[in-house]
Amino acid sequence: MHSASEQDTAPFVHAMGRALPPHYASQEQLIAMLRELWATRHFNLERLEELHRAVQVGGRHLALPLEEYPALVTFQQRNDAWIRVATALSEDVVRRALAPAGLRPTDVDHVFFVTVTGIATPSIDARLVNRLGLRDDVKRTPIFGLGCVAGAAGLARAADYLRAFPEHTALVIATELCSLTLQREDLSIPNIIASGLFGDGSACVVLRGARAGQAGPRVVASRSVFYPDTERIMGWDVVDSGFKVVLSAKVPQLVKDHIRGNVDGFLAQHGLKREDVRHWVAHTGGPKVLEAFESALELPTGALGRSWASLREVGNLSSASVLFVLDETLRTAGARPGDWGVVMAMGPGFCAEMVLLRW
Amino acid sequence: MVEPVSQQVLAEIRRIAIEELEWKGAIEPQHDLLLDLQLDSLGLTVLAVGLENRFRVKLSEEDAVDLKTVGDLIRLVEARAAQSAEARP
């Protein structure tokens, strides 16, 4: 059960922003482009087209115009493009989050920057200090490697921080340019599936400590779950040309096997049951992952409607995905004071992160 | 002497399982694809695509319905390869 003091120190999700790169390609355009590449190794191209259609993604926003991708061959070329676009997109998303909330960059005390699609030192958050005019005493925590779980985990870690510093304001920025990790020469089935599912985008959450400003839902609690000995379920093999995807079909089964017990245990700690939760904010892992969430948690029809819609509209944006769904929930769910919500995502480790919200 | 097609298919299944699916056990025709080889949907797709590429055949969803063992898969690929050979002018 959550105590009164726990509630008193719970930070607020004050505002959010989303940004997508301007270059958009429909799934059929992408299939047409990739077909020629697939034909260099594969015989049954219809099967591969079906794999791309089965992920139920309508299209993706891309970091670069389609015609610029073939020239990206080396890790350096891919990562240089990543730094350039990730910095610009992250700057854009922070401005979109702060301005409508009436906040300035100088109001920010701590920046948590999460990504798994590129690397930079100084990290992107450092570049944002210069571009946005953040204060020179701003704290920065770049987080690399959590993958799809990092949107929920970043939210949770920022909330942990704000419990200790309740006067502070923190940003969680999740910027993922999955298209720049695509290994064109890797014509393995996992990579072909990944090239049909993942898209590019950035999300920003403005969190404020309990004594900084009280608007939006509170982050009441969070729970991390690690699944032992599942390291090859998802991740990167780092190769000379960049990040080569590791993706197992066991992900939906892991969700089916564990998420119900994880969620029930987490909610029980706070005196809650699944039926008390009105807003479910699930990472858009893919159709099979969303179906696994729905069946394991016995969710009512439409409970994950925003996740399905986001998957269809922009694809799986890795860590940014769950934050896109959270932003849509804040804007359109018509949440009432007292409503409970659960944010949940899974990622490499293999692991899960759950965040409990109260409006 | 030319190796029978069935032996070539079995050899290719073993290669794909070891090189692409990180399988470390034995593979014999009587083995069950799901129970013994522990193939999931992605594993079955990787196997099917590998065989299609090597033997220039197309395997469909309907084909998969009656497949249970490695032997079933060998016979299917063998039959498809024979059909492809007949169709060639």
Interface residues (C-beta under 8 A of the other chain):
Chain A: R41 H42 F43 N44 E46 R47 L48 L51 S188 I189 P190 I193 R232 L247 S248 A249 K250 Q253
Chain B: E20 E22 D40 S41 L42 G43 T45 V46 A48 V49 E52 N53 R56 V57 K58 L59
